[in-house]
Amino acid sequence: MKVFRSIILFILILSVSESLCQSTEKVEKADQSTEKVDKADQSTEKVEMADVLRQDGKIYTVVFGLVVILTAMIILLIRVDRKVFRLEKEMKKDK
């Protein structure tokens, strides 16, 4: 079971990092081609990165990665809670 989790985690990290690297390269190329902008226009550049992710379909990879990570964390918390509850129950029986 631990091997399965490790493999899934490795694949997830690999896919998310690959998609982020590709989108980062595109954003860097776009930054090099544009002129310097003042601080008021910098806020729109952040939105451009999100637009690039949406146009390339990479935003779905990021969202999928976040959903998988959050789901895994919730499942882990539920399992730990059940184990703690079981241990507390056993300790009460021993007294």
N, C-alpha and C positions, 0 to 999 in steps of 0.2 A: 504494500500500500504506500509506503514511504517513497519507493522508487517511482511509482506512478505519479505521485504528487510532484516529485522533483522533475520528472519529464514534462509534465503539464506546465509547471512554473517556468522551466527553461524555454519551452516553445512560446509561451506567452510573452516573456521578456524579450525574446529574440524578435518576434513579430512586431511588438510595439516599438522597440528601439530602431528596427529597420525602417519602419514607416516614419518615425520622427526624424531620423537622419535624412531621409529623402526630402521631407518637407523643409527641414532646416537648410539644406543646400539650395533649394529653390528660393527661400526667403533671403538667404545671403546674396544670391545672384540679383535678386530684385533690389536689395539694399544698395548694392554696388552701382546699379544703373541709375538710381534716383539721386537727385541732388539732396544736399543737407537741408533739413527742415527745422523750423523752430520748435519749441517745446509744445506749443499748442497742437501742432500737426503730428507729434509723436504718438499721441493717443490713437490716432487713426491707423498708424502702422501696425499696432497690436491687433487691430481688427482685421487688417489685411492678411495677417498670418492665419487667422481663423478662416478667412475667406478662401485662402489657398488650400487649407486642409479640407474645406467643404467641397471645393471644386475638384480636387483630386480623389475625393472619396476616402481620404485618410482619417477624417474625423470619426468615421464609424469604427475604425480600428482602435482609436483612442478611447472612444466611449465603451466599446466592447471590453477593452482591457480594464477600464475602471470598474465596469459592472462585474467582471470576473473576480477582480481583487476584492471588491466590497462584499460580494457573495461569499467568497472564501473566508473572509474575516467574520462574517455573521455566523456561518456554519461552525467555524472554530470556536467562537464565543458560546454558541449553544451547546456544543459538545463538552466544553470545559465546565460550563454551568451544570450540566447533567452529572458529570463525574464528581464535582464538588458536592452536589446535592446527595449523590449516592454515598460518598464518604461521610458526610455529616449524619446521614441516616444510620450507617454502620456504627459510627461512634456513639450515637444515642443508644443503640441496642446493647453495646458493650458495657455501658454504665449500668 
